[in-house]
């Protein structure tokens, strides 16, 4: 087994594969998905979709697949994890690649956007002004597909991880870089979401990229980071965000979801808690 790292989708991707295998197919897959789904590439399909005023749009098979997964995850999280918050993410200042994000003097004045959309096959219908941010879901989806197609044994796309190794373990770090637990992952997916990453200031206060659709603003939660284990990385990505949005009730919410195998949270006082269903080894 050997490890290869490369940059894609605004993050670092690390893959593990057999020593005699090439990383080319995994690299090409990540590049292709980024060219379709990036909201920062002017000529990507997603950018063209976001700029379109049409209420009904035919999309490519790849974008349709990712939107279909996102639609399912939106339903499973009671519309808390919704890629249609893309316009709100931009309004709060995250409207360019993160190294170029600048602080804002004032918060956005209108956060009551209509987020309705529906994908049926390749046909997307959406409310006027809906803009999508597929960053997390697309990363998890790509990690899943890379492993399922045999391009790699393990893929870690900026914390969205999918494994096909029966003995894979994952160290969980707190926001200060300390390992607080180890999770035996095996052949499953894992994702971590955090409000301490990708932060900037709006009106002198910290803002982050996790927009709560209920408020139209960055999530206000006592949870600094949430890690979730599911069958697939895209599912875990949505689950981790759902735990963050539910805040102090996040672990009990995760326990009630039959599609979530387990969850771990780090609170704002550095305390670490996990669902009873998650097998962990304390650091």
N, C-alpha and C positions, 0 to 999 in steps of 0.2 A: 504494500500500500504506500502511495506517495501523495503529497499534498501540493496543490497548485493554487495560487492566488492571483486575482486580477480585479480590476475596477470595472464596475458596471452598475447601472441604475442608481448612480449617486452614492454608492457604497462599495465596500470591499467584499468580494466573493471568494470564499475558500472552498475548494472541492477536494475530496479524498477519492482516489481511484486506484485500481490495480496498477502495478508498476509498468506493465506492458501496454497500458491503455493511454490514448491521447486525450488531452483536455480540449481539443479543438471543437468537438461537437457541443460541449457544454458552453464554451465561450460564444459560439455562433448562436446558440439558443438565447442566451442572455442578451446578446447584441440585437437579435431580431425582435425580441419582446420590447426592449427599450426603444427601438426605432418605431414601434407601433404605439406603445403605451405611455411614453414620456410626455408629461405636460410642459416640459421645458424645451423640447426640441420643436422648433417652429413648424417643421413639415411632417411631424409625426401624425399618425391617424387620429390619435386622441386630441392633439392640438387643433386639428381641423374640425373635429367633432365639437370641441368646446367652443370654437369660434362660430359654429353654425347656428343660425336662428331657426332652422327647421325643427319642427316638433316630431317628425318621423324620419329616421335615418337608417339606411342599410349599412351594416358594418361588416368588416372582414371576419372570416371564421375564427381567427385567433382572438380578436377583440371580443367577438361574441362569446367565445368560451370563457374568457376572463370575467366579462360582465355577468354571465350566467352564474358563475361561482360567487361573485360579489352579491348578486341578487339573493341567492340562497343564504349566504352569511348575514345579509341584512335582515332577512326574515328570522333567522335563528337568534339574532341578538336584539329582536324587537325594534329594529331600525336604529339602534345605537351606532352600529358600524356601517356607515353608508358612504360610498365613494362620491356621492353627489355633493359632499361638502367642499369640493374643490374650489368653488367660488369664494366660500368663507375662509378657507385656508389662505387664499391669495389676499383677500380683504384685510386679514389680520397681519399681513406683511410677508408671508412666505410665498412670494410671487416670482421667484427666480431660484436658481440653484443655491443651496444653503450658504456656501461661502460668500455669496453676494447679498444675502438678506441684510437689510438695514433696519435699525430701530425706527419706530413710528412715534410721532408726537402725539397723535390722537387715535383712539380706537375707531373702528368703522361705525358709521351712524346707522346703517341698516343691516341687521343680521337676521331678519325674518324671511329668508328666501324660501320659495316653494321647491322642495327637493324631490318631487315626484318623478319617477322614471320606471320603465319596465322593458325588459328584453324578452323577446319571443323568437327563438331561432336566430336569424341574423337581423331582425327588425327591432330597432330601438325606438321607443317613444319616450318623450321627456317633456317636462314643463319648460316654458320659456326661461332662458337664463341659466339652466342647470349646467354646471361645469363639474367634471369628474377629476378626482385625484385617485389614481389606481396604484400609487407607489407601493404600499405595504402588501396589498393583495397580489399585485403583479409579481413582486419578489417571491412571495410564498408560493404562488402558482408555478413560477419558473423553477424554483428549487424542487417542487414536487415532480414536475414533468421531467426534469433532468435525471432524477433518480429513477423514476418509473420507466423511462426509455433506456436505462442502462448507461447513460452518459457518465455517471459518477456513482460512487457508493454512498457518499455523504456530501451534502451541499449546505453551506452556511452562507446565506446572503444577508449580511448585515444584521444577524440575529434571528433571521427566519431560517430554520434549519430542518432539513429532511434527511433521514438516514435509512439505509437498507442494510445496516451492519447490526447483527444481533447483539453485539456486546458494546455498542456505542454508549458512552457516558458523556454528559454535558455539565461543565462547571458553571454555576450561576454566580455572577458577580453583582455586588451592590453598586450604587452610583459612584462610589469612591474607589472602585477597582478591587475590592476585597472579595475573595471567593467565600460565599456564605453557605453553599450547599452544592451537592453533586446529584444529578438526576440520571438514573439509568434509562436511556432513551430507547435503545434497541431499534426496531424497524418502525419508527413513528416520526411525527413532526413536532417541532417545538418552536415557540416564538416568544420574544420578550419585547414589551413596549414600555417606554419610560417617558415621564414628563420632564426629566432632567437633561435629555438630549435635544439638540436642535432648538435651542432657546434664544430669544432675543427680547427686546423691551418694547412695550407699547405704553405710551403715557407714563413712562418711568417704572412700569411694573413688568415682571417677567411674563412672557407669552411663550407658547409652544405649539407644535403642529397638530396636536390631538384635539380636534374640534368636536365638541359635544353638540349633536344636532338639536337637542332639546333647548339649548340656550343660544346656539350660534356663536359660541365663544370657546376659547381654550378650556378644557375640562378642569374643574376645580375639584380636587380629590386628595385625600390624605395618603393615597398610594403613590409612591415615587416610581416604582416599576412593578410590572406583573409578568410572570412567566407562565405559559400554559402549554400542556402536552395534549396532542390530539393525534388522530390517524395521519393527518396531512399538515404540512406547514401552513398552507393558506387558512385552514380551519384554526390552527393555533394562533395565527396572526390576529384573526377576528376575535378569538376568545380572550387574548391578552388585552386587547383594547376594551372589550366588554367589561372585563374585571376592573380596569382602571376607571371606566365611566361609572360603574356601580359603587366605586369608592369603598366605604366601610362595609357594604353588603356584598362586595365583589366575590369573596370566597364562597359565601353561601349561594350566590347566584351560580357560580361555576359548578358547585356541587349538584345543583338542580339540572344541569345540562347533560343529557346522556351522550352528547358528542364530544364532551371534554373529559379527558382521562384524569386530569389533576391540574392544580394551579398553585403558584407560590407568589407571595407579594412581599415587598419591602416598603414599610411605612415611613412617613416623614420623620419619625424618631429613630430610624434605623432598625426597628424591630422586624423580624422575619417570621412570617406565618405561612402555612400551607394547608391545603385541603387534606383530609385524612386519606383520600384515595391516591395521593401522590407519594410514591416511594422516593425518599430522599435520604442522602447521607449528609449530616451536618459537617461543616468545615471545622 
